[in-house]
Amino acid sequence: MNEARPIQAIDAAVGIAVEDTKGDAVLSARERVGLYFAVGLGAGAVIALQIDIMRVFAVGSWAHFGSLVVSLAMLGFGLTSAVMTVAKDWFSRYWRSAATVALGLFGPLAVGANLYVQQLGFNAIFIVSDPAQKWKLLQMFLAELAPFLAGAVFLGCVFLKSNRTFGRVYFADLAGAGLCGLIFLAAMYVFVPANLIAAPLALWLAACLAWALGPGGRVALIPYVLAGALAFGGHFALAPAFGLKTLAVNDYKGVSYARKFPDAKRVYESASPFGYLEAYSSSYLHFAPGLSDNAGFNLPAMPVNAYLGLYIDSDGPIGIMRDLTDKETAYFRFLPMVYPYIIKSAPKTFITQFGGGISTEVALHSGARDVTIAEGNRAVLEAFRSDVIRNFTGDILSKVRVIDYEGRHFLAHTDERFDVIDLSLADSVGLSNPGGFAIVEKFSYTKEAMETYMRALAPGGVLSVTLWNKEEPPKSVLKLYATMAAAAREVDPAHLADSFFVSSMYLSTATVLYKNGGFTPDEIEKLRAHTHDMSFDEIYSPGFVYDSSQTDATLDGYVEQIFAGAAGGPPAPGSSAGADASAPAD
């Protein structure tokens, strides 16, 4: 029996049936151990490749392409199952050969697919206006499908020949996928997204070794070594040699703009499961969210080189403000985040999301006696503790109390009450992402979150929310107004009309102030005076009278602007289009 093993391995490599075609494969104890490890590591490599492609999409394009990756993997296994069902007899006879070849192809196909996709130049923004993008999307789909087909064939062949030991093989599959997922999580701290494919490749090579020392036979070792050299060499050596991109970042992602600045310099980089963080310095980086136009007339000099741009998965920038001199801090008065400090003296302040630290700087330089910040992304906090950013900001984290998880959760479970709670432009876009975060959730802006913030206010405390107001027609800001009003109706309906003050700057930012117990007339006068001095627009204040005479014309204008000339658009006001022509007149 032992003498026949080498012959069986050679026969299997060339496709000769050596097992019972109707039952389990005839394997020794050593081969079964090798099979279990190969299945676990192979399944882990497939899972790791899925996460790797998701990360590549998140950094290079947009995170919601992750659903595409899941569909790729599921389609690969579905197609393989259908083919193997139709050709069951062939796969039963040549299962060992098919599994050996499929496993060997997985790594080179994964590298080749990634390199091909990164050179395509697919841009999701133009998918409607540019027909070529649809073909590029199809090419991307088919290319990324290839390695999943190979992985599915390998696992499918093993399951096909494991009827009586199916439970053990399936356990190896699930256990391997789970454990390798944890290994990949650790790898995200080691490799930047452009090289993260090294993790699934390493798991794949380990699966190849286990298979070659088990059912595949040692005759497969040399081909597997060559395949590994091709895969790793293709990504780490051939791609740089030929100038091929291993991760192409969309031109419309924030970091692409920063990289094109003549004096751009990356001063910080970190990779982790919390995201791929990059910080750039450049004299072209300006981040003054909602800055009053009057600042240019009233300040002798604007702060120079005052910001670093922080990018998370290529999105941003999130402005990191340097430690300003006393003379430069007059700049803060012209930012909308200063509003609550117009009426609150020496408040106890809570910043619900630290972000780049601008709201924190405003609080520290506006007389806040105590400042607590919360930041759910620990990679951001680590960035601010790095030498470069710590020195740039004057070690801002040492000046505040730090909560290293979501501010909403902290406020929901603390007995502390705060005079000012701030949620202002913590990220680069607030609620203004395409689709209003229908895909990427922002739980900081929900009705329940607003209720939590309002209930955490001390008597007379102020909740301040500032976000971008650059949409035309406006959507996110109107959603914020409705959400905060609904939350206030639950928390304190008796003072609803007196609890809000809203200002905005056209196509810039909008700020909503909510005061626990309602604003006093003196506070309203102070807020109005500041709004006037900054040339902001007062949108709402207690006693505001709504004039509905222009509402219909304004909304009709938006409808005309969006749907004019579009087939299937709504009929113009007063149009009889769509009416039943046969209906009798009144």
C-alpha positions as CSV (number, residue, x, y, z in Angstrom):
1,M,0.0,0.0,0.0
2,N,2.8,2.4,0.9
3,E,4.6,1.7,-2.4
4,A,1.5,2.6,-4.3
5,R,1.2,6.1,-2.8
6,P,3.8,7.8,-5.1
7,I,2.1,6.3,-8.1
8,Q,-1.3,7.5,-6.9
9,A,0.1,11.0,-6.5
10,I,1.5,11.0,-10.0
11,D,-1.7,9.6,-11.4
12,A,-3.8,12.2,-9.6
13,A,-1.6,15.0,-11.0
14,V,-2.3,13.9,-14.5
15,G,-6.0,13.3,-14.0
16,I,-6.2,9.5,-13.5
17,A,-9.0,8.3,-11.2
18,V,-7.6,6.6,-8.1
19,E,-10.6,6.7,-5.7
20,D,-14.0,5.2,-5.5
21,T,-16.1,7.6,-7.7
22,K,-19.2,7.1,-5.5
23,G,-17.9,7.5,-2.0
24,D,-15.3,9.2,0.1
25,A,-11.7,9.6,-1.1
26,V,-9.4,6.9,0.2
27,L,-6.9,8.9,2.3
28,S,-4.3,8.0,4.9
29,A,-4.3,9.6,8.3
30,R,-1.5,12.0,7.2
31,E,-3.4,13.0,4.1
32,R,-6.5,13.7,6.0
33,V,-4.7,16.0,8.4
34,G,-3.2,17.7,5.4
35,L,-6.6,18.0,3.8
36,Y,-8.1,19.6,6.9
37,F,-5.4,22.2,7.1
38,A,-5.6,22.8,3.4
39,V,-9.3,23.4,3.6
40,G,-9.1,25.7,6.6
41,L,-6.3,27.7,5.2
42,G,-7.8,27.8,1.7
43,A,-11.2,29.0,3.1
44,G,-9.3,31.5,5.2
45,A,-7.4,32.8,2.1
46,V,-10.8,33.3,0.3
47,I,-12.2,35.2,3.2
48,A,-9.0,37.3,3.5
49,L,-9.1,38.1,-0.2
50,Q,-12.7,39.3,0.1
51,I,-11.7,41.7,2.9
52,D,-8.6,42.8,1.1
53,I,-10.6,43.7,-2.0
54,M,-13.1,45.6,0.2
55,R,-10.2,47.6,1.7
56,V,-8.8,48.3,-1.7
57,F,-12.2,49.6,-2.9
58,A,-12.7,51.6,0.3
59,V,-9.3,53.4,-0.1
60,G,-9.2,53.6,-3.9
61,S,-12.9,54.2,-4.7
62,W,-15.8,54.1,-2.2
63,A,-16.7,51.7,0.7
64,H,-20.1,50.7,-0.7
65,F,-18.3,48.6,-3.4
66,G,-17.8,46.1,-0.6
67,S,-21.2,44.7,-1.4
68,L,-19.9,44.0,-4.9
69,V,-17.1,41.9,-3.4
70,V,-19.6,39.8,-1.4
71,S,-21.6,39.2,-4.5
72,L,-18.5,38.2,-6.4
73,A,-17.6,35.5,-3.8
74,M,-21.2,34.2,-3.7
75,L,-21.5,34.1,-7.4
76,G,-18.2,32.3,-7.7
77,F,-19.4,29.6,-5.3
78,G,-22.8,29.5,-6.9
79,L,-21.5,29.0,-10.4
80,T,-19.0,26.4,-9.3
81,S,-21.8,24.4,-7.5
82,A,-23.9,24.5,-10.6
83,V,-21.1,23.3,-12.9
84,M,-20.1,20.6,-10.4
85,T,-23.6,19.4,-10.2
86,V,-23.9,19.0,-13.9
87,A,-20.4,17.5,-14.3
88,K,-20.5,15.5,-11.0
89,D,-19.1,12.3,-12.5
90,W,-16.1,14.1,-14.0
91,F,-15.3,15.9,-10.8
92,S,-15.7,12.7,-8.8
93,R,-13.1,11.0,-11.0
94,Y,-10.6,13.8,-11.2
95,W,-11.3,15.7,-8.0
96,R,-7.7,15.5,-6.8
97,S,-6.3,17.0,-10.0
98,A,-9.0,19.7,-10.2
99,A,-8.5,20.7,-6.6
100,T,-4.7,20.8,-7.0
101,V,-4.8,22.9,-10.1
102,A,-7.5,25.2,-8.8
103,L,-5.6,25.8,-5.5
104,G,-2.4,26.6,-7.4
105,L,-4.2,29.2,-9.6
106,F,-5.8,31.1,-6.7
107,G,-2.8,33.2,-5.8
108,P,-1.7,34.3,-9.3
109,L,-5.3,35.0,-10.3
110,A,-5.7,37.2,-7.2
111,V,-2.6,39.3,-8.0
112,G,-3.4,39.4,-11.7
113,A,-7.0,40.5,-11.1
114,N,-6.0,43.3,-8.8
115,L,-3.3,44.6,-11.2
116,Y,-5.7,44.5,-14.1
117,V,-8.5,46.3,-12.2
118,Q,-6.1,49.0,-10.9
119,Q,-5.1,49.9,-14.5
120,L,-8.7,50.0,-15.8
121,G,-9.4,53.6,-14.7
122,F,-12.9,52.8,-13.7
123,N,-14.7,55.9,-12.2
124,A,-18.0,55.3,-10.6
125,I,-18.9,59.1,-10.8
126,F,-19.1,58.8,-14.6
127,I,-21.0,55.6,-14.8
128,V,-24.2,57.3,-16.1
129,S,-22.6,59.9,-18.4
130,D,-19.8,57.7,-19.8
131,P,-20.9,54.4,-21.5
132,A,-17.3,53.1,-21.4
133,Q,-17.5,52.9,-17.6
134,K,-20.1,50.2,-17.7
135,W,-17.8,48.0,-19.7
136,K,-15.0,48.8,-17.3
137,L,-17.3,47.8,-14.5
138,L,-18.0,44.5,-16.2
139,Q,-14.3,43.9,-16.8
140,M,-13.6,44.6,-13.1
141,F,-16.4,42.2,-12.1
142,L,-15.1,39.4,-14.3
143,A,-11.5,39.9,-13.3
144,E,-12.2,39.9,-9.6
145,L,-14.4,36.8,-10.0
146,A,-11.6,34.6,-11.3
147,P,-9.8,33.9,-8.0
148,F,-13.0,33.2,-6.2
149,L,-13.9,30.6,-8.9
150,A,-10.6,28.9,-8.3
151,G,-11.1,28.9,-4.6
152,A,-14.6,27.6,-5.0
153,V,-13.5,24.7,-7.3
154,F,-10.9,23.7,-4.7
155,L,-13.3,23.6,-1.8
156,G,-16.1,22.1,-3.9
157,C,-13.9,19.2,-5.0
158,V,-13.0,18.4,-1.4
159,F,-16.5,18.6,-0.2
160,L,-17.6,16.4,-3.1
161,K,-15.3,13.6,-2.0
162,S,-16.0,13.9,1.7
163,N,-19.4,12.4,2.1
164,R,-18.9,10.5,5.3
165,T,-16.5,13.0,6.9
166,F,-18.4,16.0,5.7
167,G,-18.8,17.3,9.3
168,R,-15.1,17.3,10.0
169,V,-14.2,19.0,6.7
170,Y,-16.9,21.6,7.1
171,F,-15.6,22.3,10.6
172,A,-12.2,22.8,9.2
173,D,-13.6,25.2,6.6
174,L,-15.5,27.3,9.2
175,A,-12.7,27.2,11.8
176,G,-10.1,28.1,9.3
177,A,-12.1,31.0,7.9
178,G,-12.7,32.4,11.3
179,L,-9.1,32.1,12.6
180,C,-7.7,33.4,9.3
181,G,-10.0,36.3,9.6
182,L,-8.4,37.2,12.9
183,I,-5.0,36.8,11.3
184,F,-6.0,39.2,8.5
185,L,-7.2,41.6,11.2
186,A,-3.7,41.6,12.6
187,A,-2.2,42.0,9.2
188,M,-4.1,45.2,8.7
189,Y,-1.7,46.7,11.3
190,V,1.3,45.6,9.4
191,F,0.5,46.2,5.7
192,V,-0.9,49.3,4.0
193,P,-3.9,48.7,1.8
194,A,-1.8,48.6,-1.4
195,N,0.1,45.6,0.0
196,L,-2.6,44.0,2.1
197,I,-2.9,41.3,-0.5
198,A,0.2,39.7,1.1
199,A,-2.0,38.3,3.8
200,P,-4.3,36.2,1.6
201,L,-1.3,35.1,-0.5
202,A,0.5,33.9,2.6
203,L,-2.5,31.9,3.8
204,W,-2.9,30.5,0.3
205,L,0.8,29.4,0.2
206,A,0.3,27.7,3.5
207,A,-2.8,25.9,2.1
208,C,-0.7,24.8,-0.9
209,L,2.0,23.4,1.4
210,A,-0.6,21.5,3.5
211,W,-2.3,20.1,0.3
212,A,1.1,19.0,-1.2
213,L,2.0,17.2,2.0
214,G,-1.5,15.7,2.1
215,P,-3.8,14.6,-0.7
216,G,-2.1,16.6,-3.5
217,G,1.2,14.7,-3.2
218,R,4.7,16.2,-3.0
219,V,4.8,16.3,-6.8
220,A,2.8,19.5,-6.5
221,L,5.4,21.3,-4.4
222,I,7.5,22.6,-7.2
223,P,4.5,24.0,-9.2
224,Y,3.2,25.6,-6.0
225,V,6.5,27.2,-5.3
226,L,6.6,28.6,-8.8
227,A,3.0,29.9,-8.5
228,G,3.9,31.6,-5.2
229,A,7.0,33.2,-6.7
230,L,4.8,34.4,-9.6
231,A,2.1,35.8,-7.3
232,F,4.4,37.6,-4.8
233,G,6.9,38.6,-7.5
234,G,4.1,40.0,-9.7
235,H,2.8,42.2,-6.9
236,F,6.0,43.3,-5.2
237,A,8.6,43.3,-8.0
238,L,7.1,43.2,-11.5
239,A,4.4,45.8,-10.8
240,P,6.8,48.5,-9.6
241,A,9.3,47.6,-12.3
242,F,6.7,48.2,-15.0
243,G,5.1,51.2,-13.3
244,L,1.8,49.4,-12.6
245,K,-0.4,50.6,-9.8
246,T,-1.3,48.2,-7.1
247,L,-3.9,50.6,-5.7
248,A,-5.3,53.4,-7.9
249,V,-7.0,56.1,-5.9
250,N,-10.0,57.8,-7.7
251,D,-9.2,61.4,-8.8
252,Y,-12.3,62.6,-7.0
253,K,-11.2,61.4,-3.6
254,G,-9.9,64.0,-1.3
255,V,-6.4,62.7,-1.0
256,S,-5.9,62.9,-4.7
257,Y,-6.2,66.6,-4.6
258,A,-3.7,66.9,-1.8
259,R,-1.1,64.7,-3.6
260,K,-1.2,67.1,-6.6
261,F,-0.2,70.2,-4.6
262,P,3.3,71.3,-5.6
263,D,4.6,71.4,-2.0
264,A,2.5,68.5,-0.7
265,K,4.3,66.3,1.8
266,R,3.0,63.3,3.7
267,V,3.9,63.8,7.3
268,Y,2.0,60.9,8.8
269,E,0.8,57.4,7.8
270,S,-0.8,54.6,9.7
271,A,-2.7,51.4,8.7
272,S,-5.1,49.5,11.0
273,P,-8.6,48.1,11.1
274,F,-9.7,51.6,12.0
275,G,-8.7,52.8,8.6
276,Y,-5.7,54.0,6.5
277,L,-4.7,57.4,7.8
278,E,-2.6,59.9,6.0
279,A,-1.7,63.5,7.0
280,Y,-0.4,66.0,4.4
281,S,1.2,69.4,4.9
282,S,0.9,72.0,2.2
283,S,0.7,75.8,1.9
284,Y,-2.4,75.1,-0.3
285,L,-4.3,73.5,2.5
286,H,-6.9,75.8,3.9
287,F,-9.7,74.6,6.2
288,A,-11.9,77.4,7.6
289,P,-15.3,75.8,7.8
290,G,-18.0,78.5,7.8
291,L,-15.5,81.3,8.2
292,S,-17.2,84.7,8.0
293,D,-16.2,86.8,5.0
294,N,-15.7,89.6,7.4
295,A,-12.6,87.9,8.7
296,G,-10.7,89.3,5.8
297,F,-11.6,92.8,6.6
298,N,-11.2,92.7,10.4
299,L,-8.1,90.5,11.0
300,P,-4.7,92.1,10.3
301,A,-3.4,88.7,9.2
302,M,-5.0,85.2,8.7
303,P,-3.1,82.3,10.2
304,V,-0.5,81.0,7.7
305,N,0.1,77.3,7.1
306,A,-2.4,76.6,9.9
307,Y,-3.6,73.2,8.9
308,L,-2.6,69.7,8.1
309,G,-5.1,67.6,6.0
310,L,-6.0,64.3,7.6
311,Y,-7.4,61.7,5.3
312,I,-9.1,58.4,6.3
313,D,-9.3,55.8,3.6
314,S,-8.4,58.7,1.1
315,D,-11.5,60.6,2.2
316,G,-11.1,64.1,3.6
317,P,-9.6,66.4,4.4
318,I,-10.3,66.6,8.1
319,G,-8.5,69.8,9.2
320,I,-5.9,69.6,11.9
321,M,-5.2,73.1,13.3
322,R,-1.8,74.0,14.5
323,D,-1.3,75.6,17.9
324,L,-2.0,79.3,17.2
325,T,-0.4,82.2,18.8
326,D,-2.4,84.5,21.1
327,K,-2.6,87.1,18.3
328,E,-3.9,84.5,15.8
329,T,-6.6,83.2,18.0
330,A,-8.8,86.1,17.1
331,Y,-9.5,84.0,14.1
332,F,-11.8,81.7,16.1
333,R,-14.4,84.5,16.6
334,F,-15.2,84.3,12.9
335,L,-16.0,80.5,12.9
336,P,-19.6,79.3,13.5
337,M,-18.4,76.9,16.2
338,V,-18.0,79.9,18.5
339,Y,-21.7,80.5,18.8
340,P,-22.4,78.8,22.1
341,Y,-19.6,80.8,23.8
342,I,-21.3,84.0,22.9
343,I,-23.8,83.3,25.6
344,K,-22.0,80.9,27.9
345,S,-19.2,82.0,30.2
346,A,-16.6,79.5,31.3
347,P,-18.7,76.5,30.3
348,K,-18.1,72.9,30.9
349,T,-17.8,71.6,27.3
350,F,-18.2,68.2,25.7
351,I,-17.0,67.6,22.1
352,T,-19.0,64.6,20.9
353,Q,-16.5,63.8,18.1
354,F,-13.0,65.1,18.2
355,G,-12.2,64.8,14.5
356,G,-9.4,67.2,13.6
357,G,-9.8,69.1,16.8
358,I,-11.1,72.4,15.5
359,S,-14.1,72.5,17.8
360,T,-11.7,71.6,20.7
361,E,-9.4,74.5,19.8
362,V,-12.4,76.9,19.7
363,A,-13.5,75.7,23.1
364,L,-10.1,76.0,24.7
365,H,-9.6,79.6,23.3
366,S,-13.2,80.7,24.1
367,G,-13.0,80.4,27.9
368,A,-14.2,76.9,28.5
369,R,-13.1,75.9,32.0
370,D,-13.2,72.2,31.3
371,V,-13.2,70.3,28.0
372,T,-14.0,66.7,27.4
373,I,-13.6,65.2,24.0
374,A,-14.8,61.8,22.6
375,E,-13.4,60.0,19.5
376,G,-14.6,56.6,18.4
377,N,-11.7,56.1,16.0
378,R,-8.7,55.2,18.1
379,A,-6.4,55.5,15.1
380,V,-7.2,59.3,15.1
381,L,-6.2,59.6,18.7
382,E,-3.0,57.7,18.0
383,A,-2.3,60.1,15.1
384,F,-2.6,63.0,17.5
385,R,-0.1,61.3,19.9
386,S,2.5,60.9,17.2
387,D,5.5,63.2,17.3
388,V,4.7,65.2,14.2
389,I,1.0,66.0,14.9
390,R,1.5,66.3,18.7
391,N,4.2,69.0,18.1
392,F,2.0,70.7,15.4
393,T,-1.0,71.0,17.6
394,G,0.9,71.8,20.8
395,D,-0.1,68.5,22.3
396,I,-3.8,69.3,22.3
397,L,-4.8,66.0,23.8
398,S,-2.9,66.8,27.0
399,K,-5.2,69.8,27.5
400,V,-8.5,67.9,27.6
401,R,-10.0,64.8,29.0
402,V,-10.2,62.1,26.4
403,I,-13.0,59.5,26.0
404,D,-11.8,56.9,23.5
405,Y,-15.2,55.8,22.3
406,E,-18.3,57.3,20.8
407,G,-19.5,60.4,22.5
408,R,-23.1,59.4,22.1
409,H,-22.5,56.3,24.1
410,F,-20.7,58.1,26.8
411,L,-23.4,60.7,27.2
412,A,-26.1,58.0,27.3
413,H,-24.5,56.4,30.3
414,T,-23.1,59.2,32.4
415,D,-24.5,61.3,35.1
416,E,-22.4,64.3,34.2
417,R,-24.2,67.3,32.7
418,F,-22.5,69.8,30.4
419,D,-23.0,73.5,29.7
420,V,-22.0,73.1,26.0
421,I,-22.2,70.0,23.9
422,D,-20.7,70.4,20.4
423,L,-21.1,68.3,17.3
424,S,-19.5,70.4,14.6
425,L,-17.8,69.3,11.3
426,A,-16.0,66.5,13.1
427,D,-15.5,64.7,9.7
428,S,-14.9,66.1,6.3
429,V,-18.5,66.1,5.1
430,G,-20.9,65.6,8.0
431,L,-24.3,64.6,6.5
432,S,-23.3,65.8,3.0
433,N,-22.0,62.5,1.6
434,P,-23.7,61.3,-1.6
435,G,-27.0,59.7,-0.7
436,G,-27.1,61.3,2.7
437,F,-25.4,58.3,4.2
438,A,-28.0,55.9,3.0
439,I,-25.1,53.3,2.7
440,V,-22.5,54.6,5.2
441,E,-24.5,55.2,8.4
442,K,-23.8,58.3,10.6
443,F,-25.4,57.5,13.9
444,S,-24.2,60.8,15.5
445,Y,-27.0,62.6,13.6
446,T,-30.0,60.4,14.4
447,K,-33.1,61.5,16.3
448,E,-32.1,59.2,19.2
449,A,-28.6,60.7,19.2
450,M,-30.0,64.2,19.4
451,E,-32.2,63.2,22.3
452,T,-29.2,61.8,24.1
453,Y,-27.2,65.1,23.6
454,M,-30.2,67.2,24.8
455,R,-30.8,65.2,27.9
456,A,-27.1,65.5,28.8
457,L,-27.3,69.3,29.0
458,A,-27.1,71.1,32.3
459,P,-29.9,73.5,33.0
460,G,-29.5,76.3,30.5
461,G,-26.9,74.2,28.6
462,V,-26.5,74.6,24.8
463,L,-26.2,71.9,22.1
464,S,-24.4,73.3,19.0
465,V,-24.4,71.4,15.7
466,T,-22.6,72.7,12.7
467,L,-22.5,71.0,9.3
468,W,-21.8,71.7,5.7
469,N,-24.6,73.4,3.8
470,K,-23.2,73.1,0.2
471,E,-26.1,71.2,-1.4
472,E,-28.2,72.9,-4.0
473,P,-31.1,72.2,-3.5
474,P,-30.5,71.7,0.2
475,K,-31.2,68.2,1.6
476,S,-29.0,67.3,4.6
477,V,-29.5,70.6,6.4
478,L,-33.3,70.3,6.1
479,K,-33.0,66.8,7.4
480,L,-31.0,68.0,10.4
481,Y,-33.6,70.7,11.2
482,A,-36.4,68.1,11.2
483,T,-34.4,65.6,13.2
484,M,-33.5,68.1,15.9
485,A,-37.0,69.5,16.1
486,A,-38.4,65.9,16.5
487,A,-35.9,65.2,19.2
488,A,-36.7,68.4,21.1
489,R,-40.4,67.6,20.9
490,E,-39.6,64.4,22.8
491,V,-37.3,66.0,25.4
492,D,-39.0,69.3,26.2
493,P,-42.1,70.0,24.1
494,A,-43.2,72.9,26.4
495,H,-40.2,75.1,25.3
496,L,-39.9,73.8,21.7
497,A,-40.4,77.2,19.9
498,D,-38.1,79.0,22.3
499,S,-35.2,76.5,22.3
500,F,-33.7,77.0,18.8
501,F,-31.5,79.5,17.1
502,V,-30.3,78.7,13.6
503,S,-27.9,80.6,11.3
504,S,-26.2,79.7,8.1
505,M,-23.9,81.0,5.4
506,Y,-24.9,80.5,1.8
507,L,-23.3,77.3,0.3
508,S,-21.0,77.1,3.3
509,T,-22.2,75.9,6.8
510,A,-25.4,75.9,8.9
511,T,-25.4,76.0,12.7
512,V,-28.2,74.9,14.9
513,L,-28.3,75.9,18.6
514,Y,-30.6,74.2,21.1
515,K,-30.8,75.5,24.6
516,N,-32.2,73.5,27.5
517,G,-35.1,75.5,28.8
518,G,-35.2,78.0,26.0
519,F,-33.3,81.2,25.1
520,T,-33.8,84.4,27.0
521,P,-34.5,87.7,25.1
522,D,-31.0,88.9,26.2
523,E,-29.4,85.8,24.7
524,I,-31.3,86.1,21.5
525,E,-30.1,89.7,21.1
526,K,-26.5,88.6,21.7
527,L,-26.8,85.9,19.1
528,R,-28.5,88.2,16.6
529,A,-25.8,90.8,17.1
530,H,-23.1,88.3,16.4
531,T,-24.9,86.9,13.4
532,H,-25.1,90.5,12.0
533,D,-21.5,91.2,12.7
534,M,-20.4,88.0,10.9
535,S,-22.8,88.7,8.0
536,F,-24.4,85.3,8.6
537,D,-28.1,84.6,7.7
538,E,-30.5,84.2,10.6
539,I,-32.7,81.3,9.7
540,Y,-34.7,80.9,12.9
541,S,-35.0,82.4,16.4
542,P,-37.8,82.4,19.0
543,G,-40.7,84.5,17.8
544,F,-39.8,83.8,14.1
545,V,-42.8,84.2,11.9
546,Y,-43.0,81.9,8.9
547,D,-44.1,83.5,5.6
548,S,-45.4,80.7,3.4
549,S,-46.2,83.0,0.5
550,Q,-43.0,82.1,-1.3
551,T,-42.9,78.4,-0.5
552,D,-44.7,77.1,-3.5
553,A,-42.7,79.2,-6.0
554,T,-39.4,78.2,-4.3
555,L,-40.2,74.5,-4.4
556,D,-41.5,74.7,-8.0
557,G,-38.2,76.3,-8.9
558,Y,-36.3,73.4,-7.5
559,V,-38.5,70.9,-9.4
560,E,-38.0,72.8,-12.6
561,Q,-34.3,73.1,-12.0
562,I,-33.9,69.3,-11.5
563,F,-36.4,67.8,-13.8
564,A,-36.6,70.4,-16.7
565,G,-36.4,68.5,-19.9
566,A,-36.0,65.1,-18.3
567,A,-38.2,62.4,-19.7
568,G,-40.6,61.1,-17.2
569,G,-40.2,64.1,-14.9
570,P,-43.1,65.6,-13.0
571,P,-45.4,67.8,-15.0
572,A,-45.0,71.6,-14.6
573,P,-47.4,73.3,-12.2
574,G,-50.7,73.8,-13.8
575,S,-50.0,71.2,-16.6
576,S,-52.7,68.8,-17.5
577,A,-50.2,66.2,-18.6
578,G,-51.1,62.9,-17.1
579,A,-54.7,63.7,-16.6
580,D,-57.4,61.4,-17.9
581,A,-58.4,63.0,-21.2
582,S,-61.7,61.1,-21.2
583,A,-62.7,62.4,-17.7
584,P,-65.7,64.7,-17.9
585,A,-65.1,68.3,-17.1
586,D,-66.8,69.7,-13.9
